Amino acid sequence: MDFLKFLKTVALAAAVVLPQAALASEGPALPKQSWGFIGVFGQFDQAALKRGARVAVEVCMACHSIKYIKFDSLKKLGFTEPEVIALAEAQSRNKKDAMISPMDPTSAKDTFGVIPPDLSLITKARKGYEDYVYALLSGYATDADRALVQKVMEDGALSDKESMEVTSALGLNAHQPPEKIKEVLTRIQANENFNRYFPGNFFAMPQPLNDGAVTYPDGVENSLKQMSHDVTTFLAWAAEPSLMERKALGLKVMLYLFVLTIMFYAVKRRIWAKIPH
């Protein structure tokens, strides 16, 4: 009987503790985006790819490399020869070079404390894929967030209402102890790099994109969200430059197999028709 009572106690503790642990570990849901290249019939938006490549070269490559792509490959996205040369020269490279950041690893580690990861496969290497990359780029604390943090911190101890308001605005877990929430707010107030979608919320990369950071020659609005979407589209292409060709080949193979199946069925019917029942 004592053993059964022990099992009941353990089961009750698990029922209480495990859901709370899950709540403590889960962050805000990633903002779902519409990616036109997803699915069997999906296609890359060529205009978005070209804009995204420009953002990648002019902003991301200040620290990150995209080493599996050569500058010359950008012609596939609609860049002209002079444009490709200009983009490469802006990074102290030539058009035949891989897209390697001019920042060497030693300088990067001295600056950020870590070596920035190569972005060639980044949309495949993180849970959430393209949605995660987009969320990360657009998930930094805004001026309005920092103003709210400043206001709350000036009030001293967090009231329940303030705690709910600030956790909701920043995407924090409202079930954390007030001390933990205050620690996060203190770090935001100290201008550390807060991101609502990054595990742990703070990391080495300062906010890379801001409204108007890159000029779009096609006149599309160069807002933070638009640039984040465009550069994520480009990074998805960089991870699979032959994706469209593979999809086209796959559809041809499926069509071939469909026709072949009909032919085999017709042959089978003809052969078995000659056999007496």
Backbone hydrogen bonds in HBPLUS format (Angstrom, degrees):
<---DONOR---> <-ACCEPTOR-->    atom                        ^
c    i                          cat <-CA-CA->   ^        H-A-AA   ^      H-
h    n   atom  resd res      DA  || num        DHA   H-A  angle D-A-AA Bond
n    s   type  num  typ     dist DA aas  dist angle  dist       angle   num
A0005-LYS N   A0001-MET O   2.95 MM   4  6.21 156.2  2.01 150.1 156.7     1
A0006-PHE N   A0002-ASP O   2.95 MM   4  6.20 147.3  2.06 141.0 150.1     2
A0007-LEU N   A0003-PHE O   2.96 MM   4  6.32 155.4  2.02 149.4 155.3     3
A0008-LYS N   A0004-LEU O   3.00 MM   4  6.28 156.4  2.05 148.0 154.2     4
A0009-THR N   A0005-LYS O   3.02 MM   4  6.26 151.6  2.10 143.5 151.1     5
A0010-VAL N   A0006-PHE O   2.97 MM   4  6.30 158.1  2.01 152.4 157.8     6
A0011-ALA N   A0007-LEU O   2.93 MM   4  6.14 162.6  1.96 150.5 155.4     7
A0012-LEU N   A0008-LYS O   2.95 MM   4  6.12 158.1  2.00 146.4 152.2     8
A0013-ALA N   A0009-THR O   2.96 MM   4  6.17 157.2  2.01 147.4 153.7     9
A0014-ALA N   A0010-VAL O   2.91 MM   4  6.14 156.5  1.96 149.7 156.3    10
A0015-ALA N   A0011-ALA O   2.96 MM   4  6.17 153.3  2.04 144.9 152.3    11
A0016-VAL N   A0012-LEU O   3.19 MM   4  6.44 138.6  2.37 140.3 150.2    12
A0016-VAL N   A0013-ALA O   3.21 MM   3  5.23 129.5  2.48  94.0 106.8    13
A0017-VAL N   A0013-ALA O   2.79 MM   4  5.91 173.2  1.80 159.4 161.7    14
A0018-LEU N   A0014-ALA O   3.02 MM   4  5.51 157.3  2.07 136.8 143.9    15
A0021-ALA N   A0017-VAL O   2.86 MM   4  6.14 150.5  1.95 153.5 163.1    16
A0022-ALA N   A0018-LEU O   2.90 MM   4  6.18 153.8  1.96 151.7 159.0    17
A0023-LEU N   A0019-PRO O   2.93 MM   4  6.20 156.6  1.99 146.2 152.4    18
A0024-ALA N   A0020-GLN O   2.93 MM   4  6.14 149.6  2.02 143.0 151.4    19
A0025-SER N   A0021-ALA O   3.05 MM   4  6.24 139.0  2.22 141.6 151.5    20
A0025-SER N   A0022-ALA O   3.19 MM   3  5.23 128.1  2.47  94.3 107.4    21
A0026-GLU N   A0022-ALA O   3.06 MM   4  6.17 143.4  2.19 150.0 158.5    22
A0038-ILE N   A0035-TRP O   3.18 MM   3  5.83 170.8  2.19 122.3 124.8    23
A0043-GLN N   A0036-GLY O   2.99 MM   7  5.81 129.4  2.25 129.6 127.6    24
A0042-GLY N   A0039-GLY O   3.21 MM   3  5.03 158.0  2.26  99.3 105.9    25
A0049-LEU N   A0045-ASP O   2.88 MM   4  6.17 156.0  1.94 155.4 163.3    26
A0050-LYS N   A0046-GLN O   3.00 MM   4  6.22 157.6  2.05 146.3 151.5    27
A0051-ARG N   A0047-ALA O   3.02 MM   4  6.28 160.2  2.06 147.1 152.6    28
A0052-GLY N   A0048-ALA O   2.77 MM   4  5.88 160.7  1.81 149.5 155.8    29
A0053-ALA N   A0049-LEU O   2.86 MM   4  6.05 150.4  1.94 146.6 154.0    30
A0054-ARG N   A0050-LYS O   3.21 MM   4  6.44 152.3  2.29 140.7 147.3    31
A0055-VAL N   A0051-ARG O   3.05 MM   4  6.45 154.0  2.12 149.0 156.0    32
A0056-ALA N   A0052-GLY O   2.86 MM   4  6.10 159.7  1.90 149.5 155.5    33
A0057-VAL N   A0053-ALA O   2.97 MM   4  6.16 161.1  2.00 149.6 153.6    34
A0058-GLU N   A0054-ARG O   2.91 MM   4  5.95 169.4  1.92 151.4 155.1    35
A0059-VAL N   A0055-VAL O   2.84 MM   4  5.54 147.7  1.94 144.8 151.4    36
A0061-MET N   A0056-ALA O   2.84 MM   5  6.06 144.0  1.97 165.0 175.9    37
A0062-ALA N   A0059-VAL O   3.16 MM   3  5.75 163.1  2.19 116.2 120.9    38
A0063-CYS N   A0060-CYS O   3.16 MM   3  6.16 164.2  2.19 125.8 128.1    39
A0064-HIS N   A0060-CYS O   2.86 MM   4  5.70 168.5  1.88 156.9 153.5    40
A0119-LEU N   A0065-SER O   2.81 MM  54  6.15 171.4  1.82 167.0 165.7    41
A0066-ILE N   A0099-MET O   2.69 MM  33  5.12 176.9  1.69 166.9 168.1    42
A0069-ILE N   A0066-ILE O   3.12 MM   3  6.04 163.7  2.15 131.9 134.4    43
A0099-MET N   A0069-ILE O   2.81 MM  30  5.91 150.5  1.90 174.0 167.8    44
A0073-SER N   A0070-LYS O   2.89 MM   3  5.35 143.6  2.03 110.5 121.2    45
A0071-PHE N   A0097-ASP O   3.08 MM  26  6.26 158.6  2.13 176.7 172.6    46
A0074-LEU N   A0071-PHE O   2.96 MM   3  5.61 161.0  1.99 118.8 124.9    47
A0072-ASP N   A0095-LYS O   2.85 MM  23  5.03 124.6  2.16 167.6 152.7    48
A0075-LYS N   A0072-ASP O   3.26 MM   3  6.03 169.9  2.27 117.2 120.2    49
A0076-LYS N   A0073-SER O   3.04 MM   3  5.84 156.3  2.10 119.8 125.1    50
A0077-LEU N   A0074-LEU O   2.97 MM   3  5.32 151.8  2.05 106.8 115.6    51
A0078-GLY N   A0075-LYS O   3.02 MM   3  5.22 164.5  2.05 109.5 113.9    52
A0084-VAL N   A0080-THR O   2.94 MM   4  6.22 159.1  1.99 157.8 163.3    53
A0085-ILE N   A0081-GLU O   3.01 MM   4  6.25 164.5  2.04 156.8 160.9    54
A0086-ALA N   A0082-PRO O   2.93 MM   4  6.11 156.3  1.99 144.4 151.1    55
A0087-LEU N   A0083-GLU O   2.95 MM   4  6.18 158.7  2.00 149.3 154.6    56
A0088-ALA N   A0084-VAL O   2.95 MM   4  6.18 159.5  2.00 150.8 156.5    57
A0089-GLU N   A0085-ILE O   2.87 MM   4  6.04 164.7  1.89 152.4 156.9    58
A0090-ALA N   A0086-ALA O   3.03 MM   4  6.14 141.9  2.18 141.3 150.8    59
A0091-GLN N   A0088-ALA O   2.96 MM   3  5.37 147.7  2.07 107.8 117.6    60
A0093-ARG N   A0088-ALA O   2.87 MM   5  4.88 158.0  1.92 133.9 135.1    61
A0092-SER N   A0089-GLU O   2.99 MM   3  4.68 162.1  2.02 105.4 106.4    62
A0097-ASP N   A0094-ASN O   2.98 MM   3  5.53 162.6  2.01 120.8 126.5    63
A0100-ILE N   A0098-ALA O   2.81 MM   2  5.63 129.2  2.06 111.9  95.9    64
A0108-ALA N   A0104-ASP O   2.99 MM   4  6.24 159.2  2.03 156.1 163.0    65
A0109-LYS N   A0105-PRO O   2.91 MM   4  6.12 159.4  1.96 149.4 153.9    66
A0110-ASP N   A0106-THR O   2.98 MM   4  6.23 155.6  2.04 147.5 154.6    67
A0111-THR N   A0107-SER O   2.92 MM   4  6.10 144.6  2.05 143.6 153.1    68
A0112-PHE N   A0108-ALA O   2.83 MM   4  5.95 175.6  1.83 160.4 161.3    69
A0113-GLY N   A0109-LYS O   2.72 MM   4  4.55 137.7  1.90 122.3 132.6    70
A0122-ILE N   A0119-LEU O   3.33 MM   3  4.87 169.2  2.34 100.4 103.6    71
A0124-LYS N   A0121-LEU O   2.94 MM   3  5.46 152.0  2.01 115.7 124.7    72
A0125-ALA N   A0121-LEU O   3.09 MM   4  6.15 126.2  2.39 145.0 159.6    73
A0125-ALA N   A0122-ILE O   3.29 MM   3  4.96 140.2  2.46  90.9 101.8    74
A0129-TYR N   A0126-ARG O   2.93 MM   3  5.47 159.2  1.97 138.2 141.2    75
A0131-ASP N   A0128-GLY O   3.10 MM   3  5.49 120.6  2.47 152.5 141.8    76
A0132-TYR N   A0128-GLY O   3.36 MM   4  4.75 149.7  2.45  95.6 100.1    77
A0132-TYR N   A0129-TYR O   3.07 MM   3  5.42 124.0  2.40 104.4 117.9    78
A0133-VAL N   A0129-TYR O   3.20 MM   4  6.60 160.9  2.24 156.4 161.3    79
A0134-TYR N   A0130-GLU O   2.97 MM   4  6.17 169.4  1.98 157.1 160.0    80
A0135-ALA N   A0131-ASP O   2.89 MM   4  6.00 160.4  1.93 142.8 149.1    81
A0136-LEU N   A0132-TYR O   2.84 MM   4  6.01 158.8  1.88 151.5 157.0    82
A0137-LEU N   A0133-VAL O   3.10 MM   4  6.32 161.7  2.14 150.0 153.9    83
A0138-SER N   A0134-TYR O   3.05 MM   4  6.26 146.2  2.17 149.1 158.5    84
A0139-GLY N   A0135-ALA O   2.79 MM   4  5.41 106.4  2.34 144.3 158.8    85
A0196-ARG N   A0139-GLY O   3.00 MM  57  5.54 157.4  2.05 154.0 147.0    86
A0146-ARG N   A0142-THR O   2.98 MM   4  6.33 161.1  2.02 152.7 156.9    87
A0147-ALA N   A0143-ASP O   2.91 MM   4  6.11 149.9  2.00 144.6 153.2    88
A0148-LEU N   A0144-ALA O   3.00 MM   4  6.21 154.2  2.07 145.3 151.7    89
A0149-VAL N   A0145-ASP O   2.92 MM   4  6.23 157.8  1.97 150.1 156.5    90
A0150-GLN N   A0146-ARG O   2.88 MM   4  6.07 159.5  1.93 145.7 151.3    91
A0151-LYS N   A0147-ALA O   2.99 MM   4  6.23 157.3  2.04 145.3 151.1    92
A0152-VAL N   A0148-LEU O   2.92 MM   4  6.15 165.7  1.94 154.2 157.9    93
A0153-MET N   A0149-VAL O   2.86 MM   4  6.00 161.4  1.90 153.3 158.7    94
A0154-GLU N   A0150-GLN O   3.06 MM   4  6.18 145.5  2.18 142.2 150.7    95
A0155-ASP N   A0152-VAL O   3.14 MM   3  5.35 139.6  2.31  99.7 110.8    96
A0156-GLY N   A0153-MET O   3.19 MM   3  5.49 162.0  2.22 107.0 112.5    97
A0163-SER N   A0159-SER O   2.86 MM   4  6.01 159.4  1.90 152.3 158.6    98
A0164-MET N   A0160-ASP O   3.00 MM   4  6.20 159.3  2.04 146.1 150.8    99
A0165-GLU N   A0161-LYS O   2.93 MM   4  6.13 156.8  1.98 147.3 154.4   100
A0166-VAL N   A0162-GLU O   2.93 MM   4  6.06 169.7  1.94 155.6 157.1   101
A0167-THR N   A0163-SER O   3.01 MM   4  6.00 159.1  2.05 144.9 151.4   102
A0168-SER N   A0164-MET O   3.00 MM   4  5.93 153.6  2.08 140.0 147.2   103
A0169-ALA N   A0165-GLU O   3.08 MM   4  6.24 158.1  2.12 142.4 148.4   104
A0170-LEU N   A0166-VAL O   3.01 MM   4  6.09 151.9  2.09 144.3 151.1   105
A0171-GLY N   A0167-THR O   2.89 MM   4  5.65 113.7  2.34 134.6 148.0   106
A0172-LEU N   A0167-THR O   2.85 MM   5  4.63 142.0  2.00 135.2 141.9   107
A0176-GLN N   A0173-ASN O   3.22 MM   3  5.91 165.4  2.25 121.6 122.8   108
A0180-LYS N   A0177-PRO O   2.96 MM   3  5.39 126.0  2.26 110.2 123.3   109
A0181-ILE N   A0177-PRO O   3.21 MM   4  6.61 159.0  2.25 153.9 160.0   110
A0182-LYS N   A0178-PRO O   2.86 MM   4  6.07 158.3  1.91 149.6 155.8   111
A0183-GLU N   A0179-GLU O   2.95 MM   4  6.18 144.1  2.09 138.7 148.3   112
A0184-VAL N   A0180-LYS O   3.13 MM   4  6.49 153.8  2.20 147.2 152.9   113
A0185-LEU N   A0181-ILE O   3.00 MM   4  6.33 161.1  2.03 151.0 156.3   114
A0186-THR N   A0182-LYS O   2.88 MM   4  6.06 150.8  1.97 145.9 153.7   115
A0187-ARG N   A0183-GLU O   3.13 MM   4  6.40 152.8  2.21 143.7 150.0   116
A0188-ILE N   A0184-VAL O   2.97 MM   4  6.32 150.1  2.06 148.5 157.4   117
A0189-GLN N   A0185-LEU O   2.86 MM   4  6.07 158.1  1.91 147.2 153.5   118
A0190-ALA N   A0186-THR O   3.01 MM   4  6.25 132.9  2.24 135.1 147.7   119
A0192-GLU N   A0187-ARG O   3.06 MM   5  5.65 163.6  2.09 159.9 158.9   120
A0191-ASN N   A0188-ILE O   2.87 MM   3  5.09 151.9  1.95 114.2 116.5   121
A0194-PHE N   A0192-GLU O   2.94 MM   2  5.95 114.3  2.39 116.5 100.3   122
A0203-PHE N   A0193-ASN O   3.37 MM  10  5.99 149.0  2.47 148.9 155.8   123
A0195-ASN N   A0201-ASN O   2.68 MM   6  4.96 149.1  1.77 143.6 152.8   124
A0198-PHE N   A0195-ASN O   3.37 MM   3  5.53 152.1  2.45 104.2 111.7   125
A0201-ASN N   A0198-PHE O   2.69 MM   3  4.88 159.1  1.74 133.2 137.5   126
A0213-ALA N   A0210-ASN O   2.99 MM   3  5.45 146.4  2.10 151.2 145.1   127
A0212-GLY N   A0222-ASN O   2.80 MM  10  5.24 166.0  1.82 173.6 169.4   128
A0219-GLY N   A0216-TYR O   3.13 MM   3  5.61 165.8  2.16 117.2 120.2   129
A0227-MET N   A0223-SER O   2.93 MM   4  6.10 169.0  1.94 157.2 160.1   130
A0228-SER N   A0224-LEU O   2.90 MM   4  6.03 156.7  1.96 148.7 155.8   131
A0229-HIS N   A0225-LYS O   2.98 MM   4  6.13 155.7  2.04 144.7 150.8   132
A0230-ASP N   A0226-GLN O   2.91 MM   4  6.13 160.2  1.95 149.8 155.6   133
A0231-VAL N   A0227-MET O   2.91 MM   4  6.02 171.2  1.91 154.2 156.3   134
A0232-THR N   A0228-SER O   3.10 MM   4  6.08 148.8  2.20 137.0 145.6   135
A0233-THR N   A0229-HIS O   3.01 MM   4  6.22 150.3  2.10 142.5 150.5   136
A0234-PHE N   A0230-ASP O   2.99 MM   4  6.35 155.5  2.05 147.7 154.3   137
A0235-LEU N   A0231-VAL O   2.92 MM   4  6.15 156.2  1.98 144.1 150.5   138
A0236-ALA N   A0232-THR O   2.91 MM   4  6.13 143.6  2.04 143.6 153.4   139
A0237-TRP N   A0233-THR O   3.06 MM   4  6.40 150.4  2.15 144.4 152.2   140
A0238-ALA N   A0234-PHE O   2.82 MM   4  6.15 155.0  1.88 149.2 157.1   141
A0239-ALA N   A0235-LEU O   3.03 MM   4  6.20 141.3  2.19 136.7 145.5   142
A0240-GLU N   A0237-TRP O   2.98 MM   3  5.10 131.3  2.22 100.3 113.9   143
A0243-LEU N   A0240-GLU O   3.12 MM   3  5.30 159.5  2.17 120.0 118.9   144
A0246-ARG N   A0242-SER O   2.96 MM   4  6.20 158.1  2.01 157.9 164.5   145
A0247-LYS N   A0243-LEU O   2.93 MM   4  6.20 153.3  2.01 149.2 156.8   146
A0248-ALA N   A0244-MET O   2.95 MM   4  6.17 160.4  1.99 147.4 152.6   147
A0249-LEU N   A0245-GLU O   2.92 MM   4  6.14 159.2  1.97 147.5 153.3   148
A0250-GLY N   A0246-ARG O   2.82 MM   4  5.96 156.4  1.88 145.0 152.1   149
A0251-LEU N   A0247-LYS O   2.95 MM   4  6.23 156.4  2.01 151.6 156.7   150
A0252-LYS N   A0248-ALA O   3.09 MM   4  6.36 154.4  2.16 144.4 151.4   151
A0253-VAL N   A0249-LEU O   2.89 MM   4  6.18 156.2  1.95 152.2 158.9   152
A0254-MET N   A0250-GLY O   2.90 MM   4  6.16 159.0  1.94 149.0 154.7   153
A0255-LEU N   A0251-LEU O   2.93 MM   4  6.14 157.1  1.98 145.7 152.0   154
A0256-TYR N   A0252-LYS O   2.87 MM   4  6.07 157.3  1.92 146.5 153.1   155
A0257-LEU N   A0253-VAL O   2.86 MM   4  6.11 160.3  1.89 152.8 157.6   156
A0258-PHE N   A0254-MET O   2.92 MM   4  6.11 149.1  2.02 143.2 151.9   157
A0259-VAL N   A0255-LEU O   2.99 MM   4  6.27 165.1  2.02 153.2 156.0   158
A0260-LEU N   A0256-TYR O   2.86 MM   4  6.03 160.0  1.90 148.7 155.3   159
A0261-THR N   A0257-LEU O   2.85 MM   4  5.95 149.9  1.94 141.4 149.0   160
A0262-ILE N   A0258-PHE O   3.14 MM   4  6.47 156.5  2.20 147.0 152.3   161
A0263-MET N   A0259-VAL O   2.98 MM   4  6.29 157.6  2.03 150.4 156.9   162
A0264-PHE N   A0260-LEU O   2.87 MM   4  6.13 162.5  1.90 152.8 157.2   163
A0265-TYR N   A0261-THR O   2.91 MM   4  6.08 152.7  1.99 145.3 153.3   164
A0266-ALA N   A0262-ILE O   2.94 MM   4  6.18 155.4  2.00 146.6 153.1   165
A0267-VAL N   A0263-MET O   2.92 MM   4  6.23 155.9  1.98 150.0 156.7   166
A0268-LYS N   A0264-PHE O   2.85 MM   4  6.04 160.6  1.88 147.4 153.1   167
A0269-ARG N   A0265-TYR O   2.95 MM   4  6.18 159.2  2.00 148.9 154.1   168
A0270-ARG N   A0266-ALA O   3.03 MM   4  6.25 153.3  2.10 142.8 150.1   169
A0271-ILE N   A0267-VAL O   2.90 MM   4  6.17 161.5  1.93 156.4 161.0   170
A0272-TRP N   A0268-LYS O   2.98 MM   4  6.11 174.9  1.99 156.7 158.2   171
A0273-ALA N   A0269-ARG O   2.99 MM   4  5.93 131.5  2.23 135.6 147.6   172
A0274-LYS N   A0271-ILE O   3.23 MM   3  5.74 148.6  2.33 109.4 117.0   173
A0275-ILE N   A0272-TRP O   3.26 MM   3  5.24 152.6  2.34  99.0 107.0   174
